[in-house]
Amino acid sequence: QVKLVESGGGLVQPGGSLRLSCAASGFTLDSYAVSWFRQAPGKGREGISCIGCKNGNTYYADSVKDRFTITRDNAKDTVYLQMNSLKPEDTAIYYCAALPKDQVDGPRSFLDFGSWGQGTQVTVSS
């Protein structure tokens, strides 16, 4: 059974950092693309980063570029999202989603066919 579990969320002050983890079980993560999404209150789910999505490269939305870094540790079947210089507008529930690399066709493919974790809350506030 494919399962993803996110962790590492919490309350942080503006300018602070957090590292989110997405641990996989029931499948070997290195054959999958993994994407981080977030959903703020009253808004839709936004894809913000992906690893393994395009030619092995990483992807970042403009809203998080140069502040967030996605990495993976295949030995631990875990993907990380290092978030620096956090802003109040980064407040959201953060989800990871996994999809076989050959099935990736943009963020929508994760929404339609991906395996998802339960999410972890990130709150940026003073």
QUIURMO-V257370 format. One record per pair of residues at least 4 apart in sequence whose C-alpha atoms are under 7 Angstrom apart, sorted by sequence separation. I is the first residue (numbers start at 1). J is the second residue. If there is no record, write none. Layout:
i=<I | I>
j=<J | J>
//
This chain:
i=<12 | 39 | 52 | 53 | 60 | 61 | 64 | 73 | 74 | 86 | 99 | 100 | 105 | 107 | 108 | 109 | 110 | 24 | 39 | 51 | 52 | 53 | 60 | 73 | 99 | 104 | 109 | 39 | 51 | 52 | 72 | 73 | 38 | 39 | 51 | 72 | 37 | 38 | 50 | 51 | 71 | 72 | 37 | 38 | 50 | 71 | 8 | 37 | 49 | 50 | 70 | 71 | 8 | 9 | 36 | 37 | 49 | 70 | 99 | 8 | 36 | 48 | 49 | 69 | 70 | 7 | 8 | 36 | 48 | 68 | 69 | 97 | 6 | 7 | 35 | 36 | 68 | 69 | 6 | 7 | 35 | 68 | 99 | 6 | 34 | 35 | 48 | 67 | 68 | 98 | 99 | 5 | 6 | 34 | 67 | 97 | 98 | 4 | 5 | 33 | 34 | 67 | 97 | 98 | 4 | 5 | 33 | 51 | 97 | 4 | 32 | 33 | 96 | 97 | 3 | 4 | 49 | 96 | 3 | 95 | 2 | 3 | 95 | 2 | 95 | 1 | 2 | 94 | 95 | 93 | 94 | 93 | 94 | 93 | 94 | 92 | 93 | 92 | 91 | 92 | 91 | 91 | 90 | 88 | 87 | 88 | 86 | 30 | 29 | 29 | 53 | 28 | 52 | 40 | 41 | 53 | 40 | 24 | 39 | 40 | 23 | 24 | 38 | 39 | 23 | 38 | 39 | 22 | 23 | 38 | 21 | 22 | 37 | 38 | 21 | 22 | 36 | 37 | 21 | 36 | 37 | 20 | 21 | 36 | 47 | 19 | 20 | 35 | 36 | 19 | 20 | 34 | 35 | 19 | 34 | 35 | 18 | 19 | 34 | 18 | 33 | 34 | 17 | 18 | 32 | 33 | 17 | 32 | 33 | 16 | 17 | 32 | 33 | 16 | 17 | 31 | 32 | 15 | 16 | 31 | 14 | 15 | 14 | 15 | 14 | 14 | 22 | 6 | 6 | 14 | 6 | 9 | 10 | 11 | 12 | 13 | 14 | 4 | 5 | 6 | 9 | 10 | 11 | 12 | 13 | 14 | 4 | 5 | 6 | 7 | 9 | 10 | 11 | 12 | 13 | 3 | 6>
j=<16 | 43 | 56 | 57 | 64 | 65 | 68 | 77 | 78 | 90 | 103 | 104 | 109 | 111 | 112 | 113 | 114 | 29 | 44 | 56 | 57 | 58 | 65 | 78 | 104 | 109 | 114 | 45 | 57 | 58 | 78 | 79 | 45 | 46 | 58 | 79 | 45 | 46 | 58 | 59 | 79 | 80 | 46 | 47 | 59 | 80 | 18 | 47 | 59 | 60 | 80 | 81 | 19 | 20 | 47 | 48 | 60 | 81 | 110 | 20 | 48 | 60 | 61 | 81 | 82 | 20 | 21 | 49 | 61 | 81 | 82 | 110 | 20 | 21 | 49 | 50 | 82 | 83 | 21 | 22 | 50 | 83 | 114 | 22 | 50 | 51 | 64 | 83 | 84 | 114 | 115 | 22 | 23 | 51 | 84 | 114 | 115 | 22 | 23 | 51 | 52 | 85 | 115 | 116 | 23 | 24 | 52 | 70 | 116 | 24 | 52 | 53 | 116 | 117 | 24 | 25 | 70 | 117 | 25 | 117 | 25 | 26 | 118 | 26 | 119 | 26 | 27 | 119 | 120 | 119 | 120 | 120 | 121 | 121 | 122 | 121 | 122 | 122 | 122 | 123 | 123 | 124 | 124 | 124 | 124 | 125 | 124 | 74 | 74 | 77 | 101 | 77 | 101 | 91 | 92 | 104 | 92 | 77 | 92 | 93 | 77 | 78 | 92 | 93 | 78 | 93 | 94 | 78 | 79 | 94 | 78 | 79 | 94 | 95 | 79 | 80 | 94 | 95 | 80 | 95 | 96 | 80 | 81 | 96 | 107 | 80 | 81 | 96 | 97 | 81 | 82 | 96 | 97 | 82 | 97 | 98 | 82 | 83 | 98 | 83 | 98 | 99 | 83 | 84 | 98 | 99 | 84 | 99 | 100 | 84 | 85 | 100 | 101 | 85 | 86 | 100 | 101 | 85 | 86 | 101 | 85 | 86 | 86 | 87 | 87 | 88 | 96 | 95 | 96 | 124 | 117 | 120 | 121 | 122 | 123 | 124 | 125 | 116 | 117 | 118 | 121 | 122 | 123 | 124 | 125 | 126 | 117 | 118 | 119 | 120 | 122 | 123 | 124 | 125 | 126 | 117 | 120>
//
